[in-house]
Amino acid sequence: MKQNNRTILVVFLAFFSFLFTSHDTAAQKKKYKVTTVAFYNLENLFDTLDTPEKKDEEYTPGGEKKWDSKKYSSKQTNMSKVIAQIGADITKNAPTIVGVSEIENRTVLEDLIKTPALKKFGYKIVHYESPDKRGVDVGLLYQEKFFRVTNTRSARLHIEGKEDFFTRDQLVVSGKLDGDLIHIIVNHWPSRYGGEKASRPSRNAAADLTRSIADSLMRVDKNSKIIIVGDLNDDPNNISLLKHLKARKTQKDTKEGDLFNTTYPLFKKGFGTLAYRDKWNLFDQVIISEPLLNAKSGYKFYKTMIFDKDFLKKQSGRYKGYPLRTHAGGAYQGGYSDHFPVYMFLIKEL
């Protein structure tokens, strides 16, 4: 498993040194604004209260996890530490937009953006309650001074013949990123509980819903700049991504009306965002519409990366290099998440 981004980052830093350095020729005097869009599965960010309509009993002081205010505060501190650093080595700023999953409610996000590490960025929240049986939702954090939200909605997944099936809604947020209209779809597709094959139809249905949302945006404006982020519980080469979402593997194969999976090249090189039973997966993905590749004005795609700093990893033992979790094997670890975040740089010529 190749879990070291240093080579990629060196090349990337060299590119941006070129962008921001003044040279003699007119062509080399171009300057770019860079912004970061990220996604992070926060792994069971629950408050300490027992909510009757949710299966959150284990995340209470008297529950299995002995989840008290001290552990909750530590979890929030850890999550904020990670988010504040994503892309900051390039932009000198936290991500402008952050999609998140596995959050219990809006309150945990309100507590998150008030932490010392994030408070200065002035994050705002978009959140809707989902019907998920575990009580977890998706959400969006955004820096209002750069991104102005114009419309939001929550899209529910209905599967014919499975009226008792409930999962996370898909969050659709539209807004102006420095004046550039951007649409973001935040996902947490159904899990592999019960086995990958048995649960596959649910993820295929989720992919169909995401594709229909993207298509509806492109019918209104074929040049729609769409960003799809989320924990998809499938790898980039699974049928849900290739046949249902119809996400292309390469930029050169991405034509008008298509979606490009910016994380596929990372997957092909062996990178992953989570590990299970000694196998790495890249479930956390960033997928974009064709106009973000070939935009003649405004923001366009530059690069997607995995945020896998050493402090996010186990440093010893059998699982050395794996994500350092809050809980593992039934024991409290005081770590971060079982997923590494993914993030994308967008650039805009000034």
ABEGO torsion letter per residue (X at the ends): XBABAAAAAAAAAAAAAAAABBBABAAAABBBBBBBBBBBBAGGBBBABBBAABBAAABBAABAAGBBAAAAAAAAAAAAAAAAABGAAAAGBBBABBBBBGBABAAAAAAAAABAAAAAAGBBBBBBBBABAAGBBBBBBBBAAABBBABBBBBBBBBBGBAABBBBBBBBBBBBBGGBBBBBBBBBBBBABGEAAAAAAAAAAAAAAAAAAAAAAAAABAABBBBBBEBAGBBAABAAAAAAAGBBABAAABBBGBBBBAAAAAAAAGBBABBBGGBBBBABBBBBBAAAAABABEBBBABBBBBABAAABBABEAABGBBBBABBGGBBAGBBBABBBBBBBBBBBX
